[in-house]
């Protein structure tokens, strides 16, 4: 990690604090701040985020270099052969719809399919012998399974870039839904004397949840000439395009999806405190001010949010908000004159708010009247994402000539499973 960038971040944050302290004093004394000073604060705020972005990019380059070194070390060795076998097991397990450990693996057929799939992406199935090789992975709906190594790249990029996935629990299934139960109560007990009767005590209630998987699609396109003549890695290009589409579509659904043909977002539930009788509620904590933070100590509401989350969930909790909301929170201080949101110098580009990590998710709403612009909680406990095994692609050279579409589908579901583990900040008086 660049020492120079870390020092630059530290200087920018100190300049920001000095300028923002002066701005707050002007507001306290005069009721308004000098516009030039406010503009300076905003520029320094943006500079902090810019340097954090540079740190993230540097870390990503370092990680990519490490991956390349590791791949080079694997090339031609026994581990590379084992990795290929793992990909083949995954591939045949999807086709045979059995666990990977039980799949019957035909390595020559898998290698032929991989080679044919690359040709299929570039040229279609008009080349000699390609149809027979592709038949190994043909799908009843007319598509072909994306090979596990390419599918893995897609999933890796989605995980890397999708903030809700990074903090939630992700489970893979071979079914069209996953079901589970709520433990909504506790057993009753009491004190008795030695010879007294022991009457029946109360039995805890059990609830049920069900998360169906929904079809998500991407449909990138390229001209046939580009596919014929290009020197680029077409599989890698296709993986990037698909991952970009999946990221944007699913992030929106995990935050605000209505559950109809898509995952249900954590912002869509009725406000309230979850209980054994009515569990599907998420507590909303008002700031006390419409479209803003309360005063004279605007950070008090955020401290209340942390306090509202049970101690069992605070370990592993995080904040979720959009970038501009994080900019606004960075200007806030507590009653002891300490800034609430500060850079995490141990992790490139990261921030902490009251000691908990901040996740920037641009699908969170901007601050406005009655908006739910900040979420706080343990999302690994509270939100479950379900991935249906397999990514499929159908090459379509006919619909939009001279373009070739790559109609790709993936099935995913998501919903809140523990309503106690997530809290929402509402920018309203009540």
Residue pairs with C-beta under 8 A, 6 or more apart in sequence:
1 55
1 58
1 59
1 62
1 348
2 55
2 58
5 51
5 54
5 55
5 58
6 55
6 345
8 51
9 48
9 51
9 52
9 55
9 343
9 345
10 343
10 345
12 44
12 47
12 48
12 51
13 48
13 342
13 343
15 44
16 41
16 44
16 45
16 47
16 48
16 330
17 339
19 37
19 40
19 41
19 44
20 41
20 44
20 331
22 37
23 33
23 34
23 37
23 38
23 41
23 331
24 33
24 331
24 333
26 32
26 33
26 34
26 37
27 33
41 331
42 327
45 327
45 330
45 331
46 327
48 330
48 343
49 323
49 327
52 343
52 348
52 349
52 350
52 351
53 349
55 348
55 349
56 348
56 349
58 348
59 348
59 349
74 80
74 83
84 107
85 105
85 107
86 100
86 148
87 110
87 147
87 148
87 149
87 152
88 105
88 106
88 107
88 110
88 148
89 100
89 101
89 103
89 105
90 100
90 148
91 110
91 113
91 137
91 145
91 147
91 148
92 103
92 104
92 105
92 106
92 110
93 99
93 100
93 102
93 103
93 389
94 145
94 389
94 390
95 136
95 137
95 145
96 103
96 104
97 174
106 136
109 133
109 136
110 136
112 133
112 136
113 133
113 134
113 136
113 137
113 147
114 147
114 149
115 133
116 129
116 130
116 133
116 134
117 134
117 137
117 144
117 146
117 147
118 234
118 235
119 127
119 130
120 130
120 134
120 144
120 395
121 227
121 234
121 235
121 238
121 393
121 395
121 406
122 227
122 228
122 234
123 130
123 227
123 228
124 395
124 397
124 404
125 131
125 134
125 395
134 144
137 144
137 145
137 147
138 144
139 145
139 392
141 392
141 394
142 394
143 392
143 393
143 394
143 407
143 409
144 392
144 393
144 394
145 151
145 390
145 391
145 392
146 154
146 390
146 391
146 392
146 393
146 408
150 235
150 238
150 239
151 390
151 391
153 236
153 239
153 243
154 239
154 242
154 243
154 246
154 391
155 387
157 239
157 240
157 243
157 244
157 247
158 165
158 243
158 246
158 247
158 250
159 165
159 166
159 170
161 243
161 247
162 247
162 250
162 251
163 251
163 320
163 359
163 360
163 361
164 250
164 251
164 254
164 255
164 320
164 361
164 379
164 383
164 385
165 250
165 254
165 385
166 359
167 318
167 320
167 359
167 379
167 380
168 254
168 379
168 380
168 382
168 383
168 384
168 385
168 414
169 379
169 380
169 381
169 383
169 384
169 385
170 384
170 385
170 386
170 387
171 178
171 384
171 385
171 386
171 387
172 386
172 387
172 388
172 389
173 213
173 386
173 387
173 388
173 389
174 388
174 389
175 213
175 388
176 212
176 213
176 388
176 411
177 210
177 211
177 212
177 213
177 386
177 413
178 210
178 211
178 384
178 386
178 413
179 208
179 209
179 210
179 211
180 208
180 209
180 210
180 417
181 206
181 207
181 208
181 209
182 206
182 207
182 208
182 209
182 279
182 417
183 204
183 206
184 204
184 205
184 206
184 207
184 276
184 279
185 202
185 204
185 205
185 276
186 204
187 201
187 202
187 203
187 204
188 201
188 202
188 203
189 201
190 201
192 198
205 276
207 279
209 415
209 417
211 263
211 384
211 386
211 413
211 414
211 415
211 417
212 413
213 386
213 387
213 388
213 411
213 412
213 413
214 261
214 262
214 263
214 411
214 412
214 413
215 261
215 409
215 410
215 411
216 246
216 249
216 250
216 262
216 409
216 410
216 411
216 412
217 245
217 407
217 408
217 409
217 410
218 241
218 242
218 245
218 246
218 406
218 408
218 410
219 245
219 405
219 406
219 407
219 408
220 238
220 241
220 242
220 245
220 405
220 406
220 408
221 400
221 403
221 404
221 405
221 406
222 234
222 237
222 403
222 404
222 406
223 402
223 403
223 404
224 397
224 402
224 403
224 404
225 402
227 234
227 404
238 393
238 406
238 408
241 406
242 391
242 406
242 408
246 410
250 263
250 412
250 414
251 361
251 362
251 363
252 265
252 363
253 262
253 263
253 264
253 265
253 414
254 263
254 265
254 266
254 363
254 383
254 385
254 414
255 265
255 266
255 267
255 361
255 363
255 364
256 265
256 267
256 268
256 363
256 365
257 263
257 264
257 265
257 268
257 414
258 264
258 265
258 268
259 268
259 415
263 385
263 412
263 413
263 414
263 415
264 414
264 415
264 416
265 414
266 282
266 375
266 382
266 383
266 416
266 422
266 424
267 364
267 365
267 372
267 375
267 424
269 280
269 281
269 282
269 416
269 419
270 280
270 281
270 282
271 281
271 282
271 283
271 284
271 424
271 426
272 278
272 281
272 282
272 283
273 281
273 283
274 280
274 281
274 282
274 283
274 419
274 420
275 281
279 419
280 416
280 419
281 419
282 416
282 419
282 422
282 423
282 424
283 308
283 423
283 424
284 372
284 423
284 424
284 425
284 426
285 301
285 304
285 305
285 308
285 423
285 424
285 425
285 426
286 301
286 426
286 427
286 428
286 429
286 430
287 293
287 294
287 298
287 301
287 425
287 426
287 427
287 428
288 294
288 301
288 429
289 295
289 427
289 428
289 429
290 369
290 370
290 427
290 428
290 429
291 367
291 368
291 369
291 371
291 427
292 298
292 367
292 427
293 299
293 301
293 328
293 332
293 427
294 300
294 301
297 333
297 334
297 335
298 332
299 332
299 333
299 334
299 335
299 340
300 334
300 335
301 425
302 329
302 332
302 340
302 353
302 354
302 374
302 425
303 334
303 354
305 374
305 376
305 423
305 425
306 314
306 317
306 354
306 356
306 376
308 423
309 317
309 376
309 377
309 378
309 421
309 423
310 420
313 377
313 378
313 381
313 382
313 420
313 421
314 356
314 378
315 378
316 378
316 380
316 381
317 356
317 376
317 377
317 378
318 356
318 357
318 358
318 359
318 376
318 377
318 378
318 379
319 353
319 356
319 357
319 358
319 359
319 374
319 375
319 376
320 359
320 361
320 364
320 374
320 375
320 376
320 379
321 329
321 358
321 359
321 360
321 361
321 364
321 373
321 374
321 375
322 360
322 361
322 362
322 363
322 364
322 365
322 366
322 373
323 360
323 362
324 366
324 367
325 364
325 366
325 367
325 373
325 374
326 341
326 351
326 358
326 360
328 367
329 340
329 341
329 353
329 374
330 339
330 341
330 351
332 339
332 340
332 341
333 339
333 340
334 340
340 353
340 354
341 351
341 352
341 353
341 358
342 351
342 352
343 350
343 351
344 350
344 351
344 352
344 357
350 357
350 358
351 357
351 358
352 358
356 376
364 373
364 374
364 375
365 371
365 372
365 373
366 373
367 373
367 427
368 427
369 427
369 428
370 426
370 427
370 428
371 426
371 427
372 424
372 425
372 426
372 427
373 425
373 427
374 424
374 425
375 422
375 423
375 424
375 425
376 422
376 423
376 424
376 425
377 421
377 422
377 423
378 421
378 422
379 421
379 422
381 418
381 421
382 416
382 417
382 418
382 419
382 420
382 421
382 422
383 414
383 415
383 416
383 417
383 422
384 414
384 415
384 416
384 417
385 412
385 413
385 414
386 412
386 413
386 414
387 410
387 411
387 412
388 410
388 411
388 412
388 413
390 410
390 411
391 408
391 409
391 410
392 408
392 409
392 410
393 406
393 407
393 408
394 406
394 407
394 408
395 404
395 405
395 406
395 407
396 404
396 405
396 406
396 407
397 404
397 405
399 405
416 422
